[in-house]
Amino acid sequence: DLLKTFGVKGRAHETLRACPLCRAPLFRHPVTGRFLEPLSVSRCHVCHLEMLNPRLTADEYRTFYETTYRSLVELPTTVSQAYQSKSQRLGQFIAARVTHALPERPQGPVLDVGCGDGIVGSTVGAALGHPVIGLDPNPQDCQQARERGLEIREGSFENLPKEQFAGILCVRTFDHVLKPVQGLLQLTKRLLPGGWLWIDVLETSKNRELVGPPGFWKLDHPFYWTEYTLRN
């Protein structure tokens, strides 16, 4: 069952020949470590971005998310409570950093891309005094986000609203974007002049050995961002 759920065997997949971030040729530098099976991971020798290789095609990823991805509301109670507490602290941290960096910023709604159950977005919106529009493909999480005061639009990253926003949150969502450069451009186009963009990704080196089976490498995360990649 593990191989069927988290492996690429039997699924439509593609092998990357160049890094999607810096376009350097990929010479299949494999990443070694625990829990890699049944996935293969390569690291770009230039920007150090780590990626599943091969990975699923875009259409196959849509099928995977629709059939496999669990709603946050389905988490066990103890896990859910810890997640909610951590999400609230993250929202407070983001709001404090935005306030410090941009004491004068545009007014208007904030877009929360991949809002989940809306805890981070609602916390940031309340602290900064902005209404929040949430975008997420999971109907159960969307309902939870509505109950927390977010205006919800059901959909994925490919369904970004056309209007512009005072700020954009992209928390633990950018790891799933198959074309990171194009995705970043799409986000910045939707910012009002002077607006802010917060992207939060799972940094690889600090988390790789901290998790158990099926392991750190997951089929739903096509990219893993190293500190070197983020800084350079």
Salt bridges, closest charged atoms under 4 A:
GLU14 OE2 - ARG55 NE 3.08
GLU50 OE2 - ARG43 NH2 2.64
GLU50 OE2 - ARG208 NH2 2.90
ASP59 OD1 - ARG62 NH1 2.43
GLU151 OE2 - ARG153 NH2 3.44
GLU154 OE2 - ARG146 NH2 3.79
GLU163 OE2 - ARG153 NH2 2.77
ASP200 OD1 - ARG172 NE 2.78
GLU209 OE1 - ARG34 NE 2.68
GLU227 OE2 - ARG231 NE 2.93
